[in-house]
């Protein structure tokens, strides 16, 4: 009889613990920024505002402090260079170029050891920018999105997949259209 009571108490105890664990995993669910796209776009692009990471061209270097919460790997007059690692297979770098405290260019390079994942990310980036900046064109192997909307100065987003059979490389170049 005592063994039965102990067994019932143990079963109730483990049932209680397993319920608590389920609540914790539910709490850890992260709200996605880019539903329908690969989760890495949440990490790389970060925000739907602006052209990239909540920034627009002509932004000040101070606006980068809000966007980039880390110290640049390299810093020189007119350039800030950041490197990020997403996982053991994927990393990316961002180079911001300024002219007189105004953001002129953004260069992004995404590197991945999984070529299939790289292809998937490239397609998602193409779709995201096609929805944001319609009517892309193809120019020398790059997908080019031109923005001439409203009062903003025109800018260009250029995407290219420079992957090899063994390594994935995506380049994105955002610059003012002159």
TORMAR-69745 format. One record per residue: z, x, y of N, C-alpha, C in turn; residue in one letter. Coordinates in steps of 0.02 Angstrom, whole numbers, padded with zeros to 5 digits, always signed. Atoms other than C-alpha are relative to their C-alpha. Layout:
BEGIN
ZXYZXYZXYa ...
This chain:
BEGIN
+00000+00041-00059+00000+00000+00000+00000+00044+00063x -00001-00045-00058+00043+00143+00121-00068+00035+00008x +00065-00032-00003-00121+00228+00075-00052-00046+00030x +00046+00049-00027-00216+00070+00117+00008-00007+00075x -00013+00005-00072-00131+00058+00288-00028+00062+00035x +00025-00062-00030-00171+00241+00324-00077+00001+00002x +00073+00003+00003-00351+00214+00270-00028-00047+00053x +00022+00048-00051-00369+00061+00383+00008+00030+00070x -00012-00032-00066-00293+00157+00530-00052+00054+00013x +00051-00052-00009-00413+00303+00501-00068-00030+00015x +00065+00033-00011-00563+00186+00492-00003-00027+00071x -00002+00026-00068-00510+00100+00654-00004+00057+00052x -00001-00057-00045-00479+00269+00737-00071+00029+00008x +00068-00028-00003-00652+00337+00692-00049-00049+00031x +00043+00050-00031-00734+00173+00742+00009+00002+00076x -00015-00003-00071-00649+00185+00912-00032+00062+00031x +00029-00062-00026-00705+00366+00935-00076-00005+00003x +00073+00005+00000-00885+00326+00887-00023-00047+00056x +00018+00044-00055-00888+00185+01016+00004+00037+00066x -00007-00040-00061-00828+00304+01151-00059+00048+00008x +00056-00047-00002-00965+00428+01108-00063-00036+00024x +00058+00038-00021-01098+00293+01129+00001-00013+00075x -00006+00013-00071-01032+00252+01303-00018+00062+00040x +00014-00062-00035-01044+00435+01354-00075+00014+00001x +00072-00013+00002-01225+00450+01297-00037-00049+00045x +00031+00049-00045-01269+00291+01393+00008+00022+00072x -00012-00022-00068-01191+00363+01551-00043+00059+00019x +00038-00060-00015-01294+00522+01537-00074-00014+00012x +00070+00016-00011-01459+00429+01553-00016+00012+00074x +00019-00020-00068-01546+00501+01706-00056-00046+00025x +00054+00039-00029-01650+00396+01823-00060+00044+00013x +00062-00038-00006-01829+00456+01819-00030-00011+00069x +00036+00005-00063-01926+00491+01978-00071-00023-00013x +00069+00015+00015-02098+00480+01899-00006-00033-00069x +00007+00038+00062-02092+00346+01764-00073-00001-00021x +00068+00002+00026-02244+00351+01652-00034+00069-00002x +00026-00069+00002-02272+00538+01679+00049+00043-00039x -00043-00046+00037-02202+00687+01585+00062+00015+00041x -00064-00011-00033-02019+00720+01626-00001+00064+00042x +00003-00063-00038-02065+00895+01690-00025-00011+00072x +00021+00015-00068-02148+00815+01842+00060-00016+00044x -00062+00012-00037-01974+00758+01895+00029+00066+00025x -00026-00066-00017-01924+00941+01896-00046+00037+00049x +00046-00040-00040-02081+01014+01974-00015-00033+00067x +00019+00033-00062-02135+00886+02105+00062-00029+00036x -00065+00023-00023-01959+00812+02128+00002-00066+00038x -00005+00059-00044-01999+00673+02253-00068-00031+00012x +00062+00034-00016-02130+00542+02288-00017+00006+00074x +00013-00009-00072-02110+00575+02474-00038+00066+00010x +00035-00061-00017-02221+00704+02554-00055+00016-00051x +00054-00020+00045-02360+00797+02468+00027+00038-00061x -00029-00038+00055-02246+00906+02360+00074+00011+00014x -00072-00010-00003-02056+00907+02330+00031-00030+00063x -00026+00032-00060-02028+00791+02479-00023+00033+00064x +00024-00037-00058-02117+00911+02596-00071-00019+00019x +00068+00005-00024-02272+00895+02702-00018+00066+00034x +00020-00059-00039-02374+01033+02781+00023-00012+00072x -00028-00001-00069-02311+01075+02957+00076-00007-00001x -00073+00002+00004-02131+01061+02894+00029+00067+00023x -00033-00061-00022-02007+01188+02959+00033+00035-00060x -00035-00035+00054-01925+01323+02851+00069-00031-00014x -00065+00032+00011-01760+01230+02876-00004-00058-00048x +00007+00056+00047-01828+01081+02779-00001+00024-00072x -00001-00028+00067-01847+01196+02629+00071+00007-00027x -00070-00008+00022-01658+01221+02624+00024-00064-00034x -00018+00064+00032-01641+01037+02579-00035-00007-00067x +00040+00007+00060-01779+01043+02449+00017+00052-00053x -00013-00056+00046-01750+01214+02370+00074+00020+00007x -00073-00012-00003-01565+01229+02332+00020+00070-00024x -00013-00068+00022-01581+01408+02270-00025+00050+00051x +00022-00054-00043-01608+01572+02357-00069+00024-00023x +00066-00024+00022-01790+01633+02357+00005+00067-00036x +00003-00063+00037-01832+01772+02235-00027+00055+00046x +00028-00046-00049-01936+01854+02370-00004-00036+00067x +00001+00028-00067-01926+01828+02556-00031+00052+00046x +00030-00044-00049-02038+01905+02688-00020-00043+00060x +00020+00040-00058-02094+01853+02861-00060-00044-00018x +00055+00046+00015-02200+01699+02834-00006-00022-00072x +00005+00019+00070-02170+01684+02646+00069-00008-00033x -00059+00010+00042-02036+01615+02530-00026-00012-00071x +00023+00005+00069-02059+01635+02341+00059-00018-00045x -00052+00025+00045-01957+01538+02212-00026+00000-00072x +00018+00004+00071-01956+01547+02021+00051-00045-00034x -00043+00046+00037-01887+01414+01904-00019+00001-00074x +00011+00004+00072-01867+01402+01716+00020-00071-00022x -00015+00068+00025-01879+01228+01638+00031+00003-00069x -00026-00010+00068-01852+01279+01457-00026+00067-00026x +00020-00065+00027-01889+01424+01340-00076+00009-00001x +00073-00005+00002-02076+01383+01344-00033-00006+00068x +00032+00018-00063-02107+01328+01523+00039+00026+00060x -00029-00020-00064-02076+01404+01694-00052-00012+00054x +00047+00007-00055-02153+01387+01866+00024+00037+00061x -00016-00035-00062-02159+01475+02033-00032-00037+00058x +00025+00031-00061-02184+01413+02210+00001+00052+00055x +00004-00044-00057-02243+01516+02357-00016-00043+00061x +00010+00037-00062-02224+01436+02529-00022+00050+00053x +00025-00044-00053-02324+01514+02672+00008-00037+00067x -00012+00028-00066-02275+01484+02853-00040+00037+00053x +00030-00030-00058-02362+01516+03017+00037-00028+00061x -00039+00020-00059-02250+01510+03171+00047-00058-00017x -00049+00049+00022-02115+01411+03080-00030-00068-00019x +00033+00061+00023-02239+01282+03015-00029+00014-00069x +00025-00008+00069-02278+01261+02829-00076-00008-00001x +00073-00002+00001-02461+01308+02806-00029-00011-00070x +00026+00003+00068-02484+01325+02618+00057-00003-00051x -00046+00001+00058-02397+01290+02453-00041+00020-00061x +00032-00021+00062-02449+01383+02296+00049-00009-00057x -00042+00013+00058-02379+01326+02130-00036+00026-00062x +00028-00021+00064-02407+01408+01961+00048-00021-00055x -00039+00023+00058-02346+01326+01801-00024+00039-00061x +00016-00040+00060-02340+01437+01646+00034-00032-00060x -00029+00030+00060-02314+01370+01471-00030+00033-00062x +00023-00030+00063-02324+01446+01298-00031-00052-00047x +00028+00055+00039-02374+01275+01228-00062-00027+00036x +00063+00018-00033-02558+01247+01272-00010-00076+00001x +00006+00073+00003-02552+01064+01218+00043-00032+00054x -00043+00026-00053-02405+01030+01334-00031+00014+00068x +00033-00017-00063-02499+01119+01474-00056-00049+00015x +00054+00049-00009-02648+01005+01449+00027-00068+00020x -00032+00064-00015-02534+00853+01453+00025+00000+00073x -00025-00005-00068-02450+00913+01614-00057+00000+00051x +00058-00002-00045-02619+00949+01695-00028-00070+00010x +00025+00069-00005-02679+00772+01655+00047-00043+00041x -00048+00039-00039-02518+00698+01726-00003+00019+00074x +00006-00021-00070-02534+00802+01885-00064-00029+00031x +00063+00029-00025-02716+00745+01904+00009-00075+00014x -00011+00072-00009-02665+00562+01880+00046-00014+00059x -00048+00012-00054-02517+00575+01999-00035+00009+00068x +00033-00011-00065-02620+00650+02141-00060-00046+00010x +00054+00049-00007-02767+00533+02105+00026-00066+00026x -00030+00061-00025-02650+00387+02134+00026+00008+00072x -00027-00014-00066-02575+00468+02289-00055+00014+00051x +00056-00020-00043-02737+00539+02363-00065-00016-00037x +00058+00021+00040-02886+00442+02295-00064+00040+00015x +00067-00030-00005-03066+00500+02272-00001+00075-00008x +00004-00073+00011-03045+00673+02198-00071+00022-00015x +00065-00029+00018-03194+00786+02179+00012+00062-00043x -00007-00061+00039-03227+00932+02064-00040+00055+00035x +00032-00055-00034-03266+01100+02142+00017+00065-00036x -00007-00063+00035-03291+01259+02040+00057-00001-00051x -00050+00005+00053-03180+01199+01898+00068-00026+00023x -00063+00026-00027-03041+01133+02012-00009-00073+00019x -00001+00069-00024-02996+00953+02048+00027+00004+00071x -00017-00006-00071-02988+00934+02238+00013-00070+00028x -00019+00063-00032-02898+00793+02330+00004+00014+00075x -00001-00007-00073-02931+00776+02517+00039-00057+00031x -00038+00051-00034-02814+00684+02632-00022-00002+00073x +00020+00010-00070-02880+00614+02796+00033-00063+00027x -00030+00064-00017-02760+00467+02811+00038+00003+00066x -00041+00011-00059-02689+00405+02975-00002+00057+00051x -00006-00049-00053-02628+00524+03109+00014+00070-00026x -00016-00066+00028-02585+00666+02990-00061+00045+00002x +00054-00048+00003-02687+00823+02996-00025+00003-00072x +00027-00001+00069-02804+00835+02847+00026+00059-00040x -00020-00053+00045-02747+00935+02698-00035-00010-00067x +00034+00000+00064-02812+00977+02525+00050+00019-00054x -00038-00018+00060-02728+00980+02354-00053+00019-00052x +00048-00025+00050-02824+01085+02228+00038+00016-00064x -00031-00011+00066-02777+01083+02042-00050+00034-00046x +00043-00031+00050-02847+01198+01910+00040+00020-00061x -00030-00020+00063-02809+01230+01728-00032+00067-00020x +00024-00067+00016-02827+01417+01697+00029+00026-00065x -00031-00018+00064-02759+01416+01520-00047+00042-00042x +00036-00038+00052-02810+01535+01383+00016-00034-00067x -00017+00031+00064-02807+01491+01198+00073+00009-00021x -00069-00013+00021-02631+01562+01183+00053-00015+00053x -00049+00011-00053-02551+01523+01351-00027-00048+00052x +00021+00049-00050-02557+01379+01473+00019+00021+00070x -00011-00016-00070-02574+01408+01660-00033-00054+00043x +00025+00050-00048-02591+01273+01793+00013+00028+00070x -00009-00021-00069-02620+01320+01974-00011-00060+00046x +00007+00051-00051-02595+01202+02120+00004+00034+00068x +00005-00031-00066-02642+01251+02296-00005-00057+00051x -00001+00051-00052-02599+01139+02445-00006+00036+00067x +00012-00035-00062-02667+01191+02613-00031-00047+00051x +00030+00039-00054-02725+01126+02782-00076+00006-00004x +00073+00000-00001-02907+01076+02789-00022+00020+00070x +00018-00026-00066-02988+01174+02928-00068-00021+00021x 
